[in-house]
Amino acid sequence: MDDVLQENQEEFYENAHGEQAGDFIKLDQFLKVVGMVGTGGQGKVLIQSGEIRVNGTIETRRGRKLRNGDVVEAFGEGYTVELTSGNDAWA
């Protein structure tokens, strides 16, 4: 049942925005995936405090769409976004 729901959500997103859901990951989700934060709330605070840079520019939008090649930096560490089919990944 959950697989059907997820497929429907992805299809809706693709139809509404012309992008597939796997083409990007939102900044707050990315911070959780790489382990920079443990919760969405922590991510929100970190992003809104101006501690996160995307491609060298301070980013305060937690919904910022990250795509392959984007570089996310915080606390002297950097992560390059590498999205693979259906899986979120980083380097």
TADA-V842282 format. One record per residue. N is the residue number from 1. D_CENTER is the distance of its C-alpha to the mean C-alpha in Angstrom with 2 decimals. Layout:
n->N d_center->D_CENTER
n->N d_center->D_CENTER
This chain:
n->1 d_center->25.20
n->2 d_center->21.51
n->3 d_center->21.03
n->4 d_center->22.80
n->5 d_center->20.74
n->6 d_center->17.41
n->7 d_center->19.10
n->8 d_center->20.38
n->9 d_center->17.11
n->10 d_center->15.58
n->11 d_center->18.91
n->12 d_center->19.00
n->13 d_center->15.65
n->14 d_center->16.86
n->15 d_center->20.21
n->16 d_center->19.18
n->17 d_center->16.77
n->18 d_center->17.93
n->19 d_center->14.62
n->20 d_center->13.85
n->21 d_center->10.97
n->22 d_center->10.38
n->23 d_center->10.26
n->24 d_center->6.61
n->25 d_center->3.18
n->26 d_center->2.77
n->27 d_center->3.60
n->28 d_center->5.71
n->29 d_center->4.56
n->30 d_center->3.81
n->31 d_center->7.04
n->32 d_center->8.65
n->33 d_center->8.33
n->34 d_center->9.93
n->35 d_center->12.29
n->36 d_center->12.15
n->37 d_center->12.57
n->38 d_center->14.22
n->39 d_center->13.53
n->40 d_center->11.54
n->41 d_center->14.57
n->42 d_center->14.45
n->43 d_center->10.93
n->44 d_center->12.33
n->45 d_center->15.42
n->46 d_center->14.02
n->47 d_center->11.99
n->48 d_center->15.05
n->49 d_center->17.43
n->50 d_center->16.41
n->51 d_center->15.70
n->52 d_center->12.45
n->53 d_center->12.96
n->54 d_center->10.96
n->55 d_center->13.57
n->56 d_center->16.21
n->57 d_center->15.81
n->58 d_center->15.22
n->59 d_center->12.32
n->60 d_center->13.10
n->61 d_center->10.99
n->62 d_center->8.46
n->63 d_center->7.58
n->64 d_center->7.17
n->65 d_center->6.00
n->66 d_center->5.34
n->67 d_center->8.11
n->68 d_center->10.52
n->69 d_center->12.30
n->70 d_center->10.17
n->71 d_center->11.22
n->72 d_center->9.77
n->73 d_center->12.92
n->74 d_center->14.34
n->75 d_center->17.76
n->76 d_center->18.92
n->77 d_center->16.38
n->78 d_center->14.12
n->79 d_center->11.52
n->80 d_center->11.32
n->81 d_center->8.55
n->82 d_center->10.67
n->83 d_center->9.84
n->84 d_center->13.04
n->85 d_center->14.64
n->86 d_center->13.30
n->87 d_center->11.72
n->88 d_center->8.50
n->89 d_center->10.10
n->90 d_center->10.49
n->91 d_center->13.78
